[in-house]
């Protein structure tokens, strides 16, 4: 690791990571991403690939997206039903 963490720190990190939900991906997530990408381009407001992927994963799973960057996801809220947790 870049920070030369000791065993205790890496064990704590591993334990915390086990509590973090991981959203999988498949062809349907990719299709949703494609629809988001096309819609933002048509609207003249293309979004970064990573923002669209985050939104697509959450839309696929029916989960809210936690972010402090609400403005970057507002189009997905307004036009695609994404639910956000966070503050702008």
N, C-alpha and C positions, 0 to 999 in steps of 0.2 A: 504494500500500500504506500501511497505517496507520503503519508504523514508518519510512517514508521510506528503505527499503533502497536501496542502490546496485545497479548492474548486476551486480557480482560476487556479491553475496548472493542476488539473485533468480535468477541463473544457477545457483548452487549449489542453491537450492531446487528449481528446475525439473529439474535433473539428478537430485536425490534422488527427486522425485515420479515420475520415469520408472521407478524401480526398485520402486515400491510397486504390488503387484497390486491391480487394481480388479475387484470382483465386480459383475457386471451384475445387472439385475433384469428380470423379466418377469412374466407372469400367474402362473406357477407359484410364484415367490417370494411374490407377493401371497397366493396360496392358503395357502402354508405359514404366512405371517404371520397370516392369518385363523384357521387352526387353533390356532396358539400363543395368540392373543388369546382365543379361545373357551375353550380349556383353562384358561388362567390365571384367567379370570373364573369358570368353573365351580368351580374349586378355591378361590375366594375370595381369590386372590392376584394381582390384575391387575398387570401390569408396564408400565413406561413404553414408549411406542410405539417409541422409538429402540432400546431393548434388544431388543424383539421383532424389529425389522427386522434388526438385526445378527445375531441368532440365525437368523432365516429365511434370510438370504443365505448364511451359513456352512453351514447344513443343506442347502440347495439345491446348493451347490458341493461338499459333502462335505469341507469344510475346518474346521480347528480355529479357535476364536476366541481371540485373544490379549487378555487383560484383566487388570487388577489388581483388578477388582471382581467377584471370583468369586461372592460371595453373591447378586448380582443375577441371575446366570445359572444358579444351581444347579437350579432347577425344570426348565430346559431340558435340563440334563445328566441329571437323574434320570428324566425322563419322555419325552424326545424324542430322546435320543441325541447331543446336542451335546457336542463335545469341546472342552475349554478348555485354553489355555496361559496360565499366570499364577500369581499367588500372591494369597491373600486377605489 
